[in-house]
Amino acid sequence: MENCRGAKSPLPIGEDPESSLLASECDEAQYRRAIGCLLYLANGTRPNIAFAVGRMATFCDKPTKYHRNRFMHILRYLRQTMYLKLSFHRTGKN
């Protein structure tokens, strides 16, 4: 994914992930691991992907290649926005 083309949004605009539930299935365990990694990232430093990852997490039961491609789109978005992050700094004396 180092040389991939970036994406401007976490999910393609106007697409419904439920519309292609009839596509061929992909590896469920691998998809769950990947979604888990993105959930961890969204919870820690990248809340801007939380909705997209949460939406794709609803398909962990029977993911298809379409969902895998949407996951890859999220990775492309992360590549495009790799320098965006939350930073926590201690200020003041408590």
N, C-alpha and C positions, 0 to 999 in steps of 0.2 A: 504494500500500500504506500510505500515511500514515494513512488513516482506517479501516483494516481492523480486524476483530475479532481479538484475540489468540488464541493457542493455548497450552494448558498443557503440551504435550509436543511434541518435535520431529517425531514421526510419530504418527498415530492408533493408539491401542492396539487390538490384536487384528486388525489388517488385514495381509494378506499382499500385497506389491506384485506377486508373481508370479501372483496369482490372476486378474488381468485383462490378461493379455498379448494378448487378442483385441480389445481396445478399439482405436479408430481412432488412427492414428499422429499425432505432432506433429512440428514442425520439429526435426530431429536436431541441426543445427549450433547452434541457439539453446539447446537443452537442454544440450548439452555445454559451451557457454560459461557458462551459469548454474551448472551443477554445478562447473565449475572455479573460479568465484568463491567458491562456498560451501566448497569444499575448502581454498582459500587462507585463508578466514576461520576455518575449523575448526582449521587447523594453527597459525595465529597467536594468536588470542585467544579462540576459542570452542570448546574441546574438547568441550563438552556436546552439540554437534551432529555430532560426528565419525561416530558410528555411523549416524545417519540419512542423512547425506550420502553416506557410503560405500556404504550399502545402495542408495540411489537411483542412485549412479554405476554400479552394475552393469548398469543398463538404458540406458546411453548408446548402445548399438548400435542398438536399435529402441525408442525411447521412445514411449509412448502418451499420450493426454490424461490418463489415470489417473495416470501418473507425473508429468506436469506439475502436476496438482492436488496431489500429495504434495509436490512441490517448493514450491508455493505455501503449503502447510501449514507447511513449515519456515520460510518467510519470515514467516508469521504468528506462529510461535513466537519468532522473533528480535524481532519487533515487541513482543511481550508481555514479553520479557526483555531489552530493549535496554540496560539498565544493568548487566547481568552481563558481566564480562570478566575476563581475566587481566591483572594489572599486574606488571611486573618492575621492581624497585627495587634499586639497588646498596646493599648494607649492609656495614659493616666495611671495613677497609683490607687490601688484598692486595698 
